[in-house]
Amino acid sequence: MPAHPDPRLDAILAGALPHELSYAIGGPFHLLLPDRFDANTAAFTAVLDEFGVEGRVYYAKKANKAAVWIQRCALSGTGVDVAGAGELRDALGHGVRGEHIVVTGPAKADALLRVAVPQGCLIAVDALDELDRIGAVARAVGRPARVLLRRLPPAQPHSRFGLDDEELETALVRCREAGLAMEGFSFHLSGYDPLMRAELAAELLDHCLKARSLGLRADRISIGGGFAVDYTDAEHWERYLRDQRPEHYHAAKSFAPADFYPYHSPVAGPDALRAILAAGGLAGRLREAGVTLLLEPGRALLDRAGCTVFRVQGVKDRAGYGIVTVDGSSLSLSEQWFGSEYLPDPVLLPAGEPAGEPYAACVGGATCLESDMVTWRKVRFPGRPAPGDLLVYPNTAGYQMDSNESPFHDLPLPPKVVLDTADGTTRWRFDRPPLA
């Protein structure tokens, strides 16, 4: 299943840089394109401006651990969404102001709250006992805590995130009694349906009006993430889902269509935000109520902002296909973590002339586990891969690069290489210098 054409990445891959980096690093690595992150962030902000809606974009840090994204947020004033003390320290350490950070996640540790409250972070409250602990920290540091109350989605009542109707009523009273800076509401909604997200956002607007009647500020709502990335076109996606069978995979592996991320989405990224704001006149209601819209995309801000490069170590032939072994593991391409398969096809970069006729092969990692398959399906390469060739997996910056990384077998974690393109030149550097 080919990814959408990406002339910018193709131009990079056509040069000597990928092979030079592979030689220097001696293992797999990730390429990062921060100007793409800037462009994606600007595209979301442009949609807010188009609808005349006050809003703020927060980069969901869990989507990729690289420092460069946080550095770009600090420079542009983009917010950052964190869920733990380590992520919060990293964001603050790279220059993001506390007031531009939203703290999400369930049952936040006291160590996290003791930093988040005095730094002026906006905290999404997931439970009543958490609200009480936030109030205690606020009293101890002598500063009002900024909070959002997270709503349990009525359409997803079995979600482990959020407050139900009765808990919300109690939380509003406690916010008023404790003198907390209750700034509004948020939700965690699974899936990518813009209409469902718009409907819940409209409900949160009503909650804001009710909270204001109690004397609370309630002037913002967060609709979280859930902005899909469109990796391929509709024709390739539909054909793949229709035709895929166990014999297309190594060891007759099988995947149900529901196992896959929706690699084609007709409404993705900023267009999904546009659909949300248009649904039911939501944009007009936000303007009328003077409510600011917060959103927390992760994957969508990283669309086409990076790729992952493996070097071929060996190839063996089997009946009708081959097994390519690369110099890393499936832990560096994290879709396996979801019991699934990363479907955009890897691109073969031969070290020399391509060999022979088209060649179908799966891709395995360099560990001793049968399950360590980077790609279970039999990809049709233009020629038989050879040791020293490179396999480039496109568009992996969102959740693929490091969600499941591990130095298993003492294999080093793939470093992240940043391509800086200021002044029309392309220069590279390590995102975080390798440890000695």
C-alpha positions in Angstrom: 0.0 0.0 0.0 1.9 3.1 -1.2 2.0 6.2 0.9 0.9 9.5 -0.7 3.6 10.9 -3.0 6.0 13.1 -1.0 8.4 14.9 -3.4 10.2 16.6 -0.6 11.1 13.3 1.1 11.8 11.7 -2.3 14.4 14.4 -3.0 16.1 13.7 0.3 16.1 9.9 -0.3 17.5 10.3 -3.8 20.7 11.8 -2.4 23.6 10.3 -0.6 22.5 11.5 2.9 20.6 8.3 4.0 23.4 6.0 3.1 26.0 8.3 4.7 24.0 8.5 7.9 23.5 4.7 8.0 27.2 4.2 7.6 28.0 6.8 10.4 25.3 5.6 12.8 25.8 1.9 12.2 22.2 1.0 12.8 18.6 2.2 12.2 17.7 5.8 12.6 14.8 8.2 12.3 14.8 11.3 10.1 12.8 14.4 11.4 11.5 17.3 9.4 10.6 20.1 11.8 9.5 22.5 9.1 6.6 20.0 8.4 5.6 20.2 12.0 5.6 24.0 11.8 3.4 23.9 8.7 0.9 21.4 10.2 0.6 23.5 13.3 0.0 26.7 11.2 -2.6 24.9 9.2 -4.7 24.1 12.3 -4.3 27.7 13.5 -5.4 28.9 10.1 -8.7 27.0 10.4 -9.4 28.6 13.7 -8.8 32.0 12.1 -11.0 31.1 9.1 -13.9 30.5 11.5 -13.1 33.5 13.7 -12.8 31.2 16.7 -10.4 31.9 19.6 -8.3 28.8 20.2 -5.0 27.3 21.0 -3.3 24.2 19.6 -1.4 22.0 22.0 1.0 19.4 20.7 0.3 16.0 22.4 3.8 15.1 23.4 3.2 11.4 23.8 3.1 11.1 20.0 6.9 11.5 19.7 9.6 12.0 22.3 11.9 14.2 20.1 13.1 17.4 21.6 12.8 19.3 18.4 9.0 19.4 18.4 9.0 21.0 21.9 11.7 23.5 20.9 9.5 24.5 18.0 6.5 24.9 20.3 8.5 27.1 22.6 9.5 29.4 19.7 6.0 29.7 18.2 4.0 29.8 21.4 2.2 26.6 20.5 1.0 24.7 23.6 2.1 21.3 24.8 -0.1 18.5 26.2 1.8 16.4 28.8 0.7 13.5 31.0 3.5 12.9 33.4 6.3 14.6 35.4 8.9 13.6 32.9 7.0 15.1 30.0 6.3 18.2 32.0 10.0 18.7 33.0 11.0 18.2 29.3 8.6 20.8 28.1 9.6 23.4 30.7 13.3 22.6 30.2 13.0 23.4 26.5 11.4 26.7 27.1 7.6 26.1 27.0 5.9 28.4 29.5 3.8 26.7 32.1 0.7 28.7 31.1 1.0 27.1 27.7 1.0 23.5 29.0 -2.1 21.4 29.6 -1.7 18.4 31.9 -3.8 15.4 31.1 -3.8 11.7 32.0 -5.6 9.9 34.8 -4.8 9.9 38.6 -1.9 12.4 38.3 0.9 11.8 40.8 1.5 14.4 43.5 5.0 14.9 42.2 3.5 16.1 38.9 0.9 18.3 40.6 3.6 20.0 42.8 5.2 21.2 39.6 2.2 21.8 37.5 0.3 24.0 39.9 3.0 26.6 40.7 4.0 26.7 37.1 0.5 27.8 36.1 -0.3 24.8 33.9 -3.9 24.0 33.0 -4.8 20.7 34.6 -7.5 18.4 33.2 -9.2 16.9 36.3 -10.2 13.2 35.8 -11.6 12.3 39.3 -12.9 13.9 42.4 -10.0 12.7 44.6 -7.6 14.3 42.1 -9.5 17.6 42.4 -9.1 17.5 46.2 -5.3 16.8 45.8 -5.0 19.7 43.4 -6.7 22.0 45.9 -4.3 20.9 48.6 -1.3 21.6 46.5 -2.7 25.0 45.5 -3.2 25.9 49.2 0.3 24.8 50.0 2.0 26.9 47.3 -0.4 29.8 47.7 -1.5 29.9 44.1 -4.9 29.1 42.6 -4.8 26.0 40.4 -6.0 26.3 36.8 -8.3 23.3 36.0 -10.6 21.9 33.4 -13.2 19.3 34.4 -13.0 16.2 32.2 -16.4 15.0 31.0 -17.1 11.3 30.7 -18.5 11.0 27.1 -22.1 9.8 27.2 -21.6 8.0 24.0 -18.7 6.0 25.5 -19.9 5.3 29.1 -17.4 2.6 29.7 -14.4 4.9 29.1 -12.1 5.0 32.1 -11.6 8.7 31.6 -13.8 11.5 32.9 -16.5 12.5 35.4 -20.1 11.4 35.1 -23.1 13.8 35.6 -23.2 13.4 39.4 -19.4 13.8 39.7 -19.5 16.9 37.6 -22.1 18.5 39.8 -20.0 17.7 42.9 -16.8 19.0 41.2 -18.4 22.3 40.3 -19.3 22.9 44.0 -15.8 21.9 45.2 -14.2 24.2 42.6 -16.2 27.1 43.9 -15.6 26.3 47.6 -11.9 25.7 47.1 -11.4 28.9 45.1 -9.9 27.0 42.1 -9.6 28.7 38.8 -12.1 26.5 37.0 -11.5 27.5 33.3 -13.8 25.0 31.6 -14.3 21.5 30.5 -12.5 18.8 28.4 -13.1 15.2 27.2 -11.2 12.2 26.0 -13.1 10.7 23.1 -11.9 7.6 21.2 -12.2 7.5 17.4 -12.0 10.0 14.6 -15.6 11.0 13.9 -15.8 14.8 13.6 -19.5 14.9 14.2 -19.3 13.0 17.5 -16.6 15.4 18.6 -18.6 18.4 17.6 -21.7 17.2 19.4 -19.8 16.6 22.7 -18.1 20.0 22.3 -21.6 21.6 22.0 -22.6 19.9 25.2 -19.5 21.3 27.0 -20.6 24.8 25.9 -23.8 24.3 27.8 -21.8 23.1 30.8 -19.7 26.3 30.6 -22.9 28.5 30.7 -24.1 26.5 33.8 -20.7 26.8 35.5 -20.7 30.6 34.9 -24.1 30.9 36.7 -22.2 29.5 39.8 -19.6 32.2 39.6 -16.9 30.1 37.8 -14.9 31.4 34.9 -15.6 28.5 32.5 -14.5 30.1 29.2 -12.7 27.3 27.4 -13.3 23.8 26.3 -10.8 21.1 25.1 -11.8 18.7 22.4 -8.6 16.6 22.7 -7.1 14.9 19.7 -8.6 12.5 17.3 -7.6 14.2 14.1 -6.8 11.4 11.6 -3.8 11.3 9.3 -4.4 10.4 5.7 -1.5 8.1 4.7 -2.8 6.8 1.4 -5.5 7.3 -1.2 -9.0 5.7 -1.1 -8.4 3.3 -3.9 -5.3 1.7 -2.4 -6.9 1.5 1.0 -10.2 0.0 -0.1 -8.4 -2.5 -2.3 -6.1 -3.6 0.5 -9.0 -4.1 3.0 -11.0 -6.0 0.3 -8.2 -8.3 -1.0 -5.9 -9.0 2.0 -5.7 -12.6 3.0 -3.5 -14.7 5.4 -1.4 -15.9 2.5 -0.3 -12.3 1.9 1.6 -12.4 5.2 4.5 -14.4 6.6 3.4 -17.5 8.5 -0.2 -16.9 7.3 -0.6 -14.2 9.8 -4.1 -12.7 9.8 -5.5 -9.3 10.6 -9.1 -8.2 10.7 -9.8 -4.9 9.0 -10.7 -3.4 12.4 -7.2 -4.2 13.6 -5.8 -1.5 11.3 -5.5 2.2 11.8 -7.7 4.0 9.2 -4.8 4.7 6.8 -7.1 6.6 4.5 -9.4 9.2 5.9 -11.5 11.5 3.7 -11.6 14.1 6.4 -8.2 14.4 8.1 -6.0 16.8 10.0 -7.0 20.5 9.7 -10.0 19.5 7.5 -11.3 17.5 10.4 -11.2 20.6 12.6 -13.0 22.5 9.8 -15.7 19.8 9.8 -16.0 20.0 13.6 -16.4 23.8 13.6 -19.0 23.7 10.8 -21.1 21.0 12.4 -24.3 22.3 14.0 -23.0 25.9 13.9 -20.4 25.1 16.6 -18.1 28.0 15.5 -20.9 30.5 15.9 -21.9 29.2 19.3 -18.3 29.4 20.5 -18.0 33.0 19.3 -21.4 33.9 20.9 -20.5 32.4 24.2 -16.9 33.8 24.2 -15.5 30.3 24.7 -12.0 29.4 23.6 -11.4 26.1 21.8 -8.4 24.0 22.8 -7.3 21.0 20.8 -4.5 18.5 21.4 -3.4 16.9 18.1 -0.3 14.6 18.2 -0.2 12.4 15.1 -1.8 15.1 13.0 0.9 17.7 13.8 3.6 15.1 12.8 2.1 14.2 9.4 5.0 13.7 6.9 7.4 15.1 9.5 9.6 12.0 9.7 10.6 8.6 8.4 12.4 5.5 9.8 15.4 4.0 8.1 16.7 0.4 8.5 19.7 -1.3 6.8 19.3 -4.7 5.3 21.5 -7.3 7.0 20.5 -10.4 5.1 17.9 -12.0 2.8 16.7 -15.6 2.6 14.5 -17.2 0.1 11.3 -19.1 0.9 8.7 -20.6 -1.3 7.4 -17.7 -3.4 8.8 -14.9 -1.2 11.8 -13.8 0.8 12.6 -12.8 4.4 14.6 -9.6 4.7 16.3 -9.1 8.1 17.1 -5.5 9.1 19.5 -4.1 11.6 16.9 -3.2 14.2 13.6 -4.5 15.6 9.9 -4.1 15.3 10.0 -2.2 18.6 11.2 0.8 16.6 8.0 0.7 14.4 5.4 0.6 17.1 2.2 -0.5 15.3 3.0 -4.0 16.5 2.3 -2.7 20.0 -1.4 -2.4 18.9 -1.4 -6.0 17.6 -1.5 -4.5 14.1 0.7 -3.7 11.0 2.1 -0.5 9.8 0.7 -0.5 6.2 2.5 2.3 4.2 5.0 0.4 2.1 8.7 0.8 2.9 10.9 2.2 0.1 13.9 0.3 -1.0 17.1 2.4 -1.4 19.7 0.1 -3.1 23.3 0.5 -2.2 24.1 -0.3 -5.8 22.2 -1.2 -8.9 18.7 -2.9 -8.2 19.0 -6.6 -8.5 16.7 -8.6 -10.9 13.0 -8.8 -11.1 10.4 -7.6 -8.6 10.7 -9.5 -5.4 8.1 -10.1 -2.6 9.4 -10.2 0.9 8.4 -9.7 4.5 10.8 -7.8 6.9 12.0 -9.2 10.2 14.0 -7.7 13.0 17.5 -8.7 14.1 16.4 -10.5 17.3 15.7 -14.1 18.2 11.9 -13.8 18.5 9.6 -15.3 15.9 7.2 -12.4 16.6 9.8 -9.7 15.8 8.4 -8.8 12.4 8.8 -5.2 11.3 6.4 -6.1 8.3 4.4 -9.3 8.3 3.0 -8.8 4.8 4.9 -9.7 1.7 5.9 -6.3 0.2 6.6 -6.3 -3.5 10.0 -4.6 -3.9 11.4 -3.5 -7.4 14.3 -5.9 -7.0 15.7 -8.4 -4.5 17.1 -6.4 -1.5 20.7 -7.0 -0.6 22.8 -6.4 2.5 23.7 -2.8 2.7 20.5 -1.6 1.1 18.2 0.7 3.1 14.5 0.3 3.8 12.7 3.6 4.5 9.3 3.6 6.2 7.5 6.8 5.4 5.5 9.1 7.7 6.4 7.4 11.0 6.8 10.4 13.2 3.3 10.0 14.7 3.4 7.3 17.4 5.6 4.9 15.3 9.1 5.9 16.2 9.3 5.5 19.9 6.1 4.5 21.6 7.4 1.0 22.1 11.2 1.4 21.8 13.4 -0.9 23.8 17.2 -1.8 23.7 16.3 -5.5 23.6 19.3 -7.7 22.8 21.4 -4.6 23.6 20.5 -3.2 20.3 20.8 0.6 20.6 17.8 2.8 20.3 17.6 4.4 16.9 18.8 8.0 17.1 16.7 10.8 15.8 18.4 13.0 13.1 16.9 16.4 12.5 17.1 18.0 9.1 17.3 21.7 9.4 16.4 23.6 6.2 16.9 27.3 7.1 18.2 29.6 4.4 17.5 27.1 1.7 20.2 24.7 2.9 19.7 21.2 4.3 21.9 20.4 7.4 21.6 17.5 9.8 22.1 17.2 13.6 21.1 14.7 16.3 17.9 15.6 18.1 19.5 14.7 21.4 23.3 14.0 21.4 24.0 10.2 21.8 25.2 9.2 25.2 28.9 8.3 25.4 
